[in-house]
């Protein structure tokens, strides 16, 4: 088992489990997932973004994102409207309720990040973040939903 426990893929999966569990603990009362948080955050930072661009900005599969957006709209946290000149494209914007939710949960989300890194020294925290960023960048194109910071849209 030692070999399994030392595999990077196994450790990354475990780290994701830990991150998800901590997020659920901190944000449980809000009925919000980490993917929903990421979508809301990106919509706030990119008002009137369309779903295709949002998918690229948060590196989340476009077809799966549709269900996430439906749930966010049903909860009253986002609104979708037709884009000028393109009735097929829908622009996304936070509602006042969505804005309020983000303000309320951001301290809890920061606590999640702090709890994840708490066991590490400041230098190790910086190293971990840097190395994870490098891995994500180098392997970006192997995912079904690569991150596109400057997505065309």
N, C-alpha and C positions, 0 to 999 in steps of 0.2 A: 504494500500500500504506500510505502514511502515514495516510490517513483510517481504514483498518481498524485499524491499530495504536493509534490514539487513541480508539477506541470503548470506552466503559465496559464494555459486555457482553464484548467481546473481552478486555479487561484483567482483568475478574473471572474469566473462564474460565481465563486464563493463571495468575492467582493461585491458583485452585483446583488447577490442575495442579502448581504448585510446592508448595503445601501437601501435596498427596497424595504427591508424590515424597519430600519431606522426612519425612513420617510413615512411609512405607515404609522409608526408610533407617534411621530411628531405632528402629523397632519390628519390623523384619523377622524377627528371631529368635523373636518371640512368636506368629507366625501370627495377627495381629490387624489388622483394618481400622479406619479412623477411625470408621466408623458403629458397628462392634461396640464400640469403646471408648466412644463416646457412650452407647450403650445400657447397657453395664455400669456406667458412671459414674452414669447416671440411676437405674438399679435400686438401686445402693448407697445413693444419696441418698433414695430413695423405696421402701423395702422393702415388698413385697407389692403393688406397683403392678400393674395389669393392662396388657395389650398396647395397648389403645385409649388409655389415659392416657399410657403410655410414648411412643406414637407422637406425641401432642400435645406432650409435654415436650421431645422432641428434634427435632420438625418433620420427621418421616420418615413416608412413606406407609405406612399400616397394612398393606396387603396385602404390600408388599415386606418390611416389618418381620418378618412371620411367618417368612420364610426365614432372616433374621438370627437370630431367636430359636431356631430349630431348630438352626442351626450352633453357637450358644453353648451350648445344652443338650447337643448331641452332644460338644462339647469338655469338658463337665463343669464349665462356668463358671457356669451358672445352673440353678435348678430351678424347675419350674412345679408348682403345686398348685391344686386347686379352691378357689374362694372359698366361704366359709361362706354358705349360703343361695342360691347361684347356681352350679350345677354347670357351666354353660357358661363362666363367667368363670374364667380361670386367673391366679393371683397369681404374680408373679415375685420371685425372691430369689437373691442371689448364693450360690454354694457357697463353702466355705473355699478351694477352688482359685481361684475367681473373685476372691475378696477378695485372695488372694496375688498373682494376676496384676496386678490394678489397682495394688497397692502397688509391684510391680516396674516397671511401664511408666509410671507417672506422672512420674518424673524424665525419661524419654525424651520424653514428650508435652510437658512444659514446655520441653525443649530445642527441639522443633519450633517452638513459639510464639516462642521467643527467636531462632531462626535466621530465621524469616520476617521478624521486625521488625528484625533486626540492622543492615541497611543504613541504617535511618532514625534520625534524631535522636530523643531522648526526646520532644520536643514533637510531631514528626511522627508518632511511634508513637501517642501519645494522640489526635491528630487523626484518624489512619486508623481506629483502633478506634471512635472516636465516630461518624465518618461512616459506616462500615460498619454500625454498630448502628442509625443513623438510617435508612439505606436498607432494612435488613432489617425494621425496624418499619413503615415507611411502605408497603412492598410486601408485607407479610406475607400478606395475604388473596389475593394472586394465585397463590400456590403451591398445589399439590394437597395439601400437608400443612402448614398454617400452624402456627407455634409457638403453643402455649397454655401459658403458665407456670402458670396456675391452671386446668388442665383439670378438667372435671367428671369424677368417677370414683368 
